Amino acid sequence: MAAKRKLGAMAEVIEEPIDPADELMFLCLGGGNEVGRSCHIIQYKGKTIMLDAGQHPAREGLAALPYFDEFDLSTIDILLVSHFHLDHASALPYVLAKTNFRGRVFMTHPTKAIYKWLIQDSVRVQSLSSSSEQRTALYTEADHLSTFSQIEAVDFNTTHTVSSIRFTPYPAGHVLGAAMFLIEIAGLKILFTGDYSREDDRHLVSAEVPKGIKIDVLITESTYGISTHIPRAERETALMKSVTGILNRGGRVLMPVFALGRAQELLLILDDYWARHAEFQRIPIYYASNLARKCMVVYQTYVSAMNDNIKRLFRERMAEAEQAGDTERGGPWDFRFVRSLKNLERFDDVGGCVVLASPGMLQSGISRELLERWAPSDRNGVVITGYSVEGTMAKQMSHEPDSIPAIMTNRSAAPVGRRGPGVNGEAEKPMIPRRCSVQEFSFAAHVDGQENQSFIEEVAAPVVILVHGEKHNMMRLKSKLLSLNNDKATKTKIFSPANTEELRIPFKVDKTARVVGQLAQLPPPKSSDAEEERLITGVLVQNDFKMSLMAPEDLREYAGLNTTTIMCKQRITLSAAGIDLVKWALEGTFGAIDEISPQKKPMSNGATQINGNGLSHEDETADEEIDHSPHPVAFLVMGCVIVRYQNNGQVEVEWEGNMLNDGIADAVLAVLFTAESSPAAVKQSSKSHQHNHHHGKRNLHSNVTPEERFSRLCMFLEAQFGPLVAPIAKPKVPSKPPKPAPDGDGIKNEPDEEADEDDVEDLEAVELERLHSIGIPVPGVEIKVDKQVVKVWLETLEVECASNVLRERVKAVVERAVETVAPLWGKGRS
């Protein structure tokens, strides 16, 4: 195994660094490794989207909110709300009224209609809570109503563009108006499912994969992990068996539900069963929710947005009502055996009944009050039909506890048992014995593990992000999806980020530009050979992350941009360079140039010679006769820069300002200044005069003596290495070992040291004389840098030093110094 790991490490490919602009940032502010307070942030190419803004049903106050303090909400461009459930939408008034959020908010028409009543009811329920902490509301009803107008409603299957972000809502099932959002930013397509269902129920259209669209990132729920639902028909049968069993033993049935959503599905099931079983029609079914009664108008309004079953039922009921002459009644939501229960004060709690009451988590409200009232009797039963969030009373009831805390004691008539321990300094809550039966059936409109897996496989996105699931369920689904990678050539990346855990995923999107306008009319190259490919030049315009290449003349029509031409002029005076030298210099740099104005007047005869400035002089005299050209001359350089040579040496350079022309104009000006300072240019006098070339002062740059060159070299070295630069007095001579001569007895005599020293001095004198004869004043230079000593021999420029680094440094400096003061010694050296 160790060998395999080593080989794998050796084969690792070093990836190129990722541009932060090509990274997708995903951040869970809520709903990461949990169910509740869903809120996610997407950021890509400078655009920011928030998905949902809910509260956690098991928490109170600020603790129920997403981690809004972990992100700057003022940077958000749009907020998309998938559906009206409180764990997805109830933090929206807080975001709009209490934070620095400045973006736009979108949801579907049914979601907006129900959201208004749902949040209003939630604020009122919280204000009636007995908990002092909960009584401090996060926002008021006035906050909700004042921000409601900021919400924009959209239709399914319509595409909208906001701040270069495109999004399209698709039906998600789950509840009326629930939407999946397809989001596109700079070509990157992201599908956010929210809570979705693919089950064929009695009134909703199931979620479908958007057709013909390649999804890059899929953000999906993982509520049920890999668990599989029992088939729908079997679940309905088991549900009705449980309900009728409780009724048959003389008990009451409590079905905690959300006010809207699954409650309507359960009402359809119960009403249909009662219609087919006359023996139960004497037992009332109550729907205890004022909110639901208000929102049923919304359900009746959006019948056309529901499935074929509800449309058929609508036609049948309307036909029956028309035959009976009752035009006020009819429709699928006009239930025959369901009564509305406005409040518990008017509820005659006698005999068997079925009550659907909100909220579904049994945290407070009518459902909690009925639970505390009915829990002590073993004839009664609680039927949980939705998903129970961790930490809620519904989740505790699924574990069948022996007792439950009484929080609705001010209105509950249930007997009070022992008192439970206080929490956080609060008074001890009375405990109620739990003897009622508890049964759980999964009618929550969430996909199960098999449906979710099939959806993910059908979407086939290379990146999948799991949200909205307890950690255990989410990890099981993640492991299942990763195991499917074994059979894939391209592995799917699966992520399950926790709350506040920033996720960055690189995406390299190919950048393409379409050619429009005049450029699009050019015929394509006939050959695919790279050498024959034609270069197309134009202006690249980006709008909504889409790039177009067009000619400047088309900017107004295709990009809506106005164009302005800036003409640039630069005037300089050349006192030495004449027109001929200017032309020669320009042609030498830019090649052929076009003359666009008349030439200067021709020469008088051929007996004169032309200087670099274009002026003539007699060979017989030293006098210079200056005659400026009376006719201005203009040249066109590179087809874009005009150079006008006017009288008195005035030169005007004119060009149309753009990036390319500006560079050419800079090069033209550089050539003109070079021509002005070149040796070929002769300074012009204002009038004719005679002069000789004998100067009173000696030219410091001519006939430089070896001592002056050596002095300049030392000055150069001192500037580099400091003042410890000194000449070497003795030259470097080759050392020859002495050859002892044998004596008469054949014994070799010891060498004479004094004689050898004399020989060395003679050699040094000869060598020193030779160096002087070739113009080298001293044999070498000694440089001291810290504790290091460097010797430089001037004839060969050989550098000696114990430090290799310092030796190379000195060698480079000496070579540059020689070039600077060249020729250094004599005529033969350069």
Protein Blocks (a to p, Z undefined) as FASTA:
>chain_A
ZZmmmmmmmmpccdddddfklpccdddfehpapaejiacdddeehiacdehjaddfkbgh
jllpccfklpcfklpmbdcdfblcfklmmmmmmmmmmmccfbdcdddfklmmmmmmmmmm
mmmmmmmpmbfklmmcfbdfklmmmmmmmpccddehiacdeehiacddddeejighiacd
dddeehiacddebjadfbdcfkbccddddehiacfbdcddfklomaccddfklmmmmmmm
mmmmmmmnopacdddddfbhjkmmmmmmmmmmmmmmmklmmpccddddfklmmmmmmmmm
mmmmmcfklmmmmmmmmmmmmmnopakggcjklcfkbccdfbfklpccedjdddddddfk
lpgcjllmmmmmmmmpmkbccddfbdcdehiaklmmmnopabdcdfklmmpcbdcddddd
deehiacddddddfbdcddddfbfcddfklmmmmmmmnopabdcdehiafklmmmmmmmm
mmmmmmpfbdcddddddehiacddddddddddddehjllmpccdfbfcfklpccdddddd
deehiacdddfklmmmmnopacdddddddddddfkbcfklmmmmmmmmnopaddfbdcdd
ddfblkbccdfkopacdfkbmbdcddddfbdcdddehhlaccdddehhiacddddddfkl
mmmmmmmmmmmmmmmmpmkbccddfbdcdddfbdfbdcfkgoiafklmmmmmmmmmmmmn
ojkbcddfbdcdddddddddddfkopacdddfklmmmmmmmmmmmmmmmmmmnopabfbd
cddehjbccdddfklopacdfblklmmmmmmmmmmmmmmmpcfbhjkbZZ
